[in-house]
Amino acid sequence: MEQAQNTANRNAIDKLPPIVHELIDVIGMRETESLIEVCGGLSVKIPMESYHNNPRLSAIEGCIGYEAMEKLMFYFGGDIIYIPRNSMALKSLRNERFLSDFMALINEGLSMRMAYIKLCPVYGHSDRWAQNLIEKNRHRLNLPTKAAKQSKVKQVALA
């Protein structure tokens, strides 16, 4: 099971261009995803210092936050970077990372509900999003189906 997750992770990672790997390392997954949603397909000159007179850069800060913008300026300051439009590959990678983190928490003994409570804020998604993602991948993750759980509860009740 873990090997299948690693393969899926590797496939999603392989789809990402090198600049996206750099962005994830510099500002984080969530901020990179937001940056791609706002600026995907654009070349952006990253300033070395103050950018508040530039509406585009102020909009980027509004999207990714002050800290992430500071990190971008420190790392890419003075460079023009192209932000690719590969949001599907990035979302695939995010989903695989979520599933991997989710299974790690389950294997540590946390309930599914507690895993949602821990991970959803980190990934910036609702528990419904997480439940849908888990449901779509339930077989691959070797999690019991709802019917199997209900059957087990009925068997215990009958005993």
C-alpha positions as CSV (number, residue, x, y, z in Angstrom):
1,M,0.0,0.0,0.0
2,E,2.7,2.5,0.9
3,Q,4.6,1.7,-2.3
4,A,1.5,2.5,-4.3
5,Q,1.2,5.8,-2.5
6,N,4.8,6.6,-3.1
7,T,4.4,5.7,-6.8
8,A,1.4,8.0,-7.1
9,N,3.3,10.7,-5.2
10,R,6.3,10.3,-7.5
11,N,4.0,10.5,-10.6
12,A,2.4,13.7,-9.4
13,I,5.8,15.2,-8.5
14,D,7.3,14.2,-11.9
15,K,4.5,16.2,-13.7
16,L,5.7,19.5,-12.0
17,P,8.2,21.7,-13.6
18,P,11.4,22.6,-11.7
19,I,10.2,26.1,-10.9
20,V,7.2,24.7,-9.1
21,H,9.5,22.5,-7.0
22,E,11.5,25.6,-6.1
23,L,8.3,27.5,-5.2
24,I,7.1,24.7,-3.0
25,D,10.5,24.6,-1.2
26,V,10.5,28.4,-0.8
27,I,6.9,29.4,0.1
28,G,5.2,26.1,0.8
29,M,2.6,23.9,-0.9
30,R,-0.5,25.9,-0.1
31,E,1.0,29.2,-1.1
32,T,2.4,27.8,-4.3
33,E,-1.1,26.5,-5.2
34,S,-2.6,29.9,-4.6
35,L,0.2,31.6,-6.6
36,I,-0.5,29.3,-9.6
37,E,-4.3,29.9,-9.3
38,V,-3.7,33.7,-9.4
39,C,-0.6,34.0,-11.7
40,G,-0.5,30.8,-13.7
41,G,0.7,31.5,-17.2
42,L,2.3,34.8,-16.3
43,S,5.9,36.0,-16.1
44,V,6.4,38.0,-12.9
45,K,9.3,40.1,-11.9
46,I,10.0,39.6,-8.3
47,P,11.3,42.8,-6.6
48,M,14.3,42.9,-4.3
49,E,12.5,45.2,-1.9
50,S,9.3,47.3,-1.6
51,Y,6.6,46.5,-4.1
52,H,3.6,48.3,-2.6
53,N,3.3,50.7,-5.6
54,N,2.8,47.7,-7.9
55,P,-0.8,46.5,-8.0
56,R,0.1,43.1,-9.4
57,L,2.6,42.3,-6.7
58,S,0.3,43.7,-4.0
59,A,-2.4,41.3,-5.4
60,I,0.1,38.4,-5.2
61,E,0.8,39.3,-1.6
62,G,-2.9,39.4,-0.9
63,C,-3.1,35.9,-2.2
64,I,-0.1,34.2,-0.7
65,G,0.5,36.4,2.4
66,Y,3.2,38.8,3.5
67,E,5.6,36.1,4.8
68,A,5.5,34.1,1.6
69,M,6.0,37.3,-0.4
70,E,9.0,38.2,1.7
71,K,10.4,34.7,1.1
72,L,9.9,35.1,-2.7
73,M,11.7,38.4,-2.6
74,F,14.6,36.9,-0.6
75,Y,15.0,33.9,-2.9
76,F,14.0,35.3,-6.3
77,G,14.5,39.0,-5.8
78,G,15.4,40.7,-9.1
79,D,14.5,37.7,-11.2
80,I,11.6,37.3,-13.7
81,I,10.0,33.9,-13.0
82,Y,7.4,32.2,-15.1
83,I,4.5,30.8,-13.1
84,P,3.3,27.7,-15.0
85,R,-0.4,26.8,-15.4
86,N,-0.2,23.2,-14.1
87,S,-2.7,23.4,-11.4
88,M,-4.0,19.9,-12.1
89,A,-0.6,18.3,-11.4
90,L,-0.2,20.5,-8.3
91,K,-3.6,19.5,-7.0
92,S,-2.8,15.8,-7.7
93,L,0.4,16.2,-5.7
94,R,-1.5,17.9,-2.9
95,N,-4.1,15.2,-2.8
96,E,-1.4,12.5,-2.6
97,R,0.3,14.3,0.2
98,F,-3.0,14.6,2.1
99,L,-3.7,10.9,1.6
100,S,-0.2,10.0,2.8
101,D,-0.4,12.3,5.9
102,F,-3.9,10.9,6.5
103,M,-2.8,7.3,6.5
104,A,0.2,8.1,8.7
105,L,-2.2,9.5,11.3
106,I,-4.5,6.5,11.0
107,N,-1.6,4.2,11.4
108,E,-0.6,6.0,14.5
109,G,-4.0,5.2,16.0
110,L,-6.0,8.4,15.3
111,S,-9.6,8.1,14.3
112,M,-10.6,9.3,10.8
113,R,-12.4,12.3,12.4
114,M,-9.3,13.3,14.4
115,A,-7.2,13.0,11.3
116,Y,-9.6,15.4,9.4
117,I,-9.4,17.8,12.3
118,K,-5.6,17.8,12.2
119,L,-5.1,17.9,8.5
120,C,-7.9,20.0,7.0
121,P,-6.6,23.3,8.4
122,V,-3.1,22.5,7.3
123,Y,-4.3,21.8,3.7
124,G,-6.8,24.6,3.7
125,H,-9.8,22.4,2.9
126,S,-13.0,21.4,4.5
127,D,-13.7,18.0,6.1
128,R,-16.2,17.3,3.3
129,W,-13.4,17.8,0.7
130,A,-11.3,15.3,2.8
131,Q,-14.1,12.8,3.1
132,N,-14.8,12.9,-0.6
133,L,-11.1,12.4,-1.4
134,I,-10.8,9.5,1.1
135,E,-14.0,7.9,-0.3
136,K,-12.6,8.1,-3.9
137,N,-9.4,6.4,-2.7
138,R,-10.8,4.1,0.0
139,H,-10.0,0.9,-2.0
140,R,-6.4,1.9,-2.8
141,L,-5.8,2.9,0.9
142,N,-7.3,-0.4,2.1
143,L,-9.9,1.3,4.3
144,P,-13.1,-0.6,5.0
145,T,-16.2,0.6,3.2
146,K,-19.1,2.1,5.0
147,A,-21.2,-1.1,4.3
148,A,-18.4,-3.2,5.8
149,K,-18.4,-1.0,8.9
150,Q,-22.2,-1.2,9.3
151,S,-22.1,-5.0,8.8
152,K,-19.5,-5.3,11.5
153,V,-21.6,-3.1,13.9
154,K,-24.7,-5.3,13.2
155,Q,-22.7,-8.4,13.9
156,V,-21.5,-7.1,17.2
157,A,-25.1,-6.0,18.1
158,L,-26.5,-9.4,17.3
159,A,-23.8,-11.3,19.3
